[in-house]
């Protein structure tokens, strides 16, 4: 009986030790701080209709520039996401869906921290608006 109890305690101790090791060894992603968006972008309306053509353009751009971090479905689970210090965000949440198009346009245009600015990489504003339309469709 004593041997079984000793084995059980040893097993429990080993499992707890592994949990502690992994908790401190695996870097945890933080949630990014709130974005400060200029008022003009908060009020800005998307000039591009969110139709099928626009969404297809946005999807093409998204797969090329965004999916590696944000994931193919916008869940923040792209192939590069685990190497980021900050969680890239989940575009499927109700909070994201409520975000004004102008705010998203601003964020993807200027970037910050690990999020690159796309005002030069995607120079055509209409394309960036199409990207907003696609992101909202996820």
N, C-alpha and C positions, 0 to 999 in steps of 0.2 A: 504494500500500500504506500509506504514511504517513497519507494522508487517511482511509482506512478505520479505521486504528488510532485516530486522533484523534477521529473521530466515535463510535467505540465507547466510548472513555474518557469522552467528554463525556456520552454517554447514561448510562453507569454512574454517573458523578458526579451527574447530575441525579436519577436514581432514588434514590440514597443520600441526597441532600439532601432529597427529598420524604419519605422514610421518617423522617428525623430531625425534620423539621418536624411531621409528623403525630404522631409519638411524643410530642412535647412540647406540641402545640397541642390535642390531643384529651384532655380530662380523663379520668383513669382512676378507675373506681369502686373503692373499697376494700371489703374484706370486713369486716363488722361484728365488733366484739369479742364475746367470749363473754357470754352473758346470765347474770346471777346470779339464780337462781330460789329463792325461799324454800322450805324443806323441805316445808311443808304442801302446796304446789302440786305438788312432785315426786311426792308420794305420792297426790295426789288422783285419784280415778277419775271417768271420764266417766259421769254419771248418765243420759245419753240414749243409747239404742241407736243404733248406726250403721246403721239400716235405711234403706230407700228414701225414706220420708217425711222423716226427719231430714236425709238428704243433700240432698234437694230444697230444704228450707228453707235449709240451709247454702249451697247453690249460689246461691240467689237473693240472699242476703246478701253472698256473696263477689263476685258480679258487680257489685253496687251499690257495695260499699265497698273491695274488695281488688284486683280485676282490673286497675285502671288502673296499679298499681305492680307487682304480682306476676304479671300476665299471666293470660290466660284459662285456661291449663293449669298455672299455678303455677310457671312456669319462670324467673320474675324478669324477664320481657321485656315488661311492660306498657307502655302508651303514655307513662306518666310516668317509667318506670324510668331512662331515659337522663339525666334531669335530676336524679337523686338522687346524692348524694355516696357513698352506700353501696349496694352491690348488695343488692336486696331478698330474695334467697335463692331457692333452687330446691326446691320442695316434692316433686319427683319422686325425690329422692336417697334411697338406703338410710338415710343418717344422719337425714334428716328423718323418714322413716317410723318410725324407732326412738324418736323423741322422745315422751316420755310426754304423754298428752292434757292432764294438769293443767299441764304446762309450757307447752304451746301456749295453753291457756286463759289462763294468767297473762300471757304475752307479748302476746296480742291485747287483753287487758283493760287492761293498764297502759301498753303502748307504751314507746318511748324514742327519742330523737333524731328521725329523720325518720319513724319508725313512730308514727302517732297512737294514742292510747289509745281503745279502743272500749267501755269500760265505760259511758260515757254515750251514745254514738252508737247502740250496740246494748245497750240497758238490760236486756233480758230475758236472764238467765243461760242459760236453755234455748236461746235463739237462738245465743248465743256457743258453747255446747257443740255445737250443730248445725253451726256454722261449722267447728269443730275436726273433726267427722266428715267434712265435705266436703273440707277440706284434706287429710286423711289418705287420701281416696279418689282424689286426683289422681295 
